[in-house]
Amino acid sequence: MESIPGFYLLYVLVGCVLALLAIWSRRRLGVRHVAIGMLLALALTSYSALIDLLGRPLPFRYADVDELTGDAVVLAASIDEGIAIYLWLRMPDQRQPAYYRMAWNQEAAVSLKKALERSYRDNSTVMMNPNYETSLEIGKEPLFYILPPERLPLKPPPEIFEYRRPGNPI
């Protein structure tokens, strides 16, 4: 998502080159004005389309889950029953979170709901295993799970108290 302004600038640059070609060609003045107007319309509509796209969730199949080394942190989630599961994820190798839309899956929705309830109860973090595949293995991590709660600090060792009888030389 950080490369969209670069693509937009390239797009506008190509549009400017086409408009310059239309202006410097040997056409009537009306055709040149139409070329400049079309360039402005092209730049404004493409910019507004990009701004609109930035607020929409990406389909989860566009996430680069094959290249991930770890599990993603689920920052927020919304379940729209029968339609989709909306997730705000922080991928392990990226600093910025991203907004994704998963296709509706009953098993994933139940797993997410249980993980969210347990994380609220235990004050923990919900994680997502993006490379999850349904299998019959019992020990495999589910699609959504929570991290174990942080361990409390250990108690300091007790001070050794030694009783000495008054008047005892030892």
C-alpha positions in Angstrom: 0.0 0.0 0.0 2.9 2.4 0.4 3.7 2.2 -3.3 0.3 3.5 -4.5 1.4 7.2 -4.7 4.4 6.2 -6.9 2.1 4.3 -9.3 -0.3 7.3 -9.3 2.5 9.7 -10.2 3.6 7.3 -13.0 0.0 7.2 -14.2 -0.3 11.0 -14.2 3.0 11.3 -16.0 1.9 9.0 -18.8 -1.3 11.0 -19.0 0.7 14.2 -19.3 2.9 12.8 -22.0 -0.3 11.8 -24.0 -1.8 15.3 -23.4 1.5 17.0 -24.6 1.4 14.8 -27.7 -2.2 15.9 -28.3 -1.3 19.6 -27.7 1.7 19.7 -29.9 0.1 17.8 -32.8 -1.3 19.8 -35.7 -4.9 19.7 -34.7 -7.5 22.3 -34.2 -7.6 24.3 -30.9 -10.8 22.6 -29.8 -9.1 19.2 -29.9 -6.2 20.5 -27.8 -8.6 21.9 -25.1 -10.4 18.5 -25.0 -7.1 16.7 -24.5 -6.2 19.0 -21.5 -9.7 18.6 -20.0 -9.5 14.8 -20.3 -6.1 14.9 -18.6 -7.5 16.8 -15.7 -10.5 14.5 -15.5 -8.3 11.5 -15.6 -6.0 12.8 -12.8 -8.9 13.7 -10.5 -11.0 10.6 -11.0 -8.0 8.3 -10.5 -6.9 10.1 -7.4 -10.4 9.9 -5.9 -10.6 6.2 -6.8 -7.3 5.5 -5.0 -8.4 7.4 -1.9 -11.6 5.3 -1.9 -9.7 2.1 -2.3 -7.4 2.8 0.7 -10.3 2.5 3.1 -11.7 -0.8 1.8 -10.5 -4.2 3.0 -8.3 -6.3 0.8 -9.4 -9.8 0.0 -7.3 -12.1 2.2 -6.1 -14.0 -0.9 -4.0 -10.9 -1.8 -2.1 -11.1 1.5 1.4 -12.5 1.1 0.8 -15.4 3.5 3.2 -17.8 1.8 6.2 -15.6 2.6 5.4 -15.1 6.3 7.6 -16.6 8.8 5.3 -16.3 11.8 1.7 -15.7 12.8 -0.2 -12.4 12.5 -1.5 -10.5 15.4 -5.3 -9.8 15.2 -5.8 -6.2 16.3 -9.5 -6.1 15.6 -12.1 -8.3 14.0 -15.7 -8.1 12.9 -17.9 -11.1 11.9 -20.6 -10.4 9.4 -22.5 -13.8 9.6 -23.0 -15.5 6.3 -21.1 -12.7 4.4 -17.5 -12.2 5.5 -15.0 -11.9 8.3 -13.2 -8.6 8.5 -9.8 -8.6 10.2 -7.3 -5.9 11.0 -4.0 -7.7 11.1 -0.4 -6.9 11.8 1.8 -9.2 9.8 5.0 -10.4 11.5 7.5 -8.6 9.1 5.5 -5.4 8.7 5.1 -2.4 11.0 1.8 -1.2 9.7 -1.5 -3.1 10.1 -3.6 -4.0 7.2 -7.4 -4.5 6.7 -8.5 -7.8 5.2 -11.7 -9.5 4.3 -12.0 -13.3 4.5 -14.7 -15.2 2.8 -17.3 -16.6 5.1 -16.2 -19.8 6.9 -18.2 -21.2 9.8 -15.2 -23.0 11.4 -13.1 -19.8 11.2 -15.8 -17.7 12.6 -16.3 -20.0 15.6 -12.6 -20.2 16.2 -12.2 -16.4 16.1 -15.2 -15.9 18.4 -13.8 -18.3 21.0 -10.3 -16.8 20.7 -11.7 -13.3 21.2 -13.7 -14.3 24.2 -10.8 -16.0 25.8 -8.4 -13.1 25.1 -10.8 -10.7 26.8 -11.1 -13.0 29.8 -7.4 -13.7 30.1 -6.1 -10.3 28.9 -4.1 -11.9 26.1 -3.4 -11.4 22.4 -5.3 -13.1 19.6 -3.0 -14.6 16.9 -3.8 -15.9 13.4 -2.1 -18.8 11.7 -2.3 -17.7 8.0 -0.8 -20.9 6.7 -3.5 -23.0 8.4 -4.8 -26.0 6.5 -7.7 -28.2 7.8 -6.3 -31.5 8.7 -6.9 -34.4 11.1 -3.9 -33.6 13.2 -4.8 -32.9 16.8 -1.6 -31.0 17.8 -1.8 -28.5 15.0 -2.6 -24.9 15.9 -6.1 -23.7 15.0 -6.6 -20.8 12.6 -7.2 -18.3 15.5 -5.7 -18.9 18.9 -4.5 -16.8 21.9 -1.1 -16.5 23.3 -0.7 -17.8 26.8 -1.0 -15.1 29.5 2.2 -13.5 30.7 3.8 -15.3 33.6 3.7 -13.4 36.9 7.1 -12.4 38.3 8.7 -14.8 40.7 8.7 -14.1 44.4 12.0 -13.0 45.8 13.7 -15.6 47.9 12.8 -15.3 51.6 15.4 -13.8 53.8 17.0 -16.3 56.1 16.1 -15.6 59.7 18.2 -17.2 62.3 17.2 -17.1 65.9 19.9 -16.6 68.5 19.3 -17.0 72.1 20.4 -14.0 74.1 23.6 -14.7 76.1 24.6 -17.6 73.7 28.2 -17.0 72.5 27.8 -18.8 69.3 
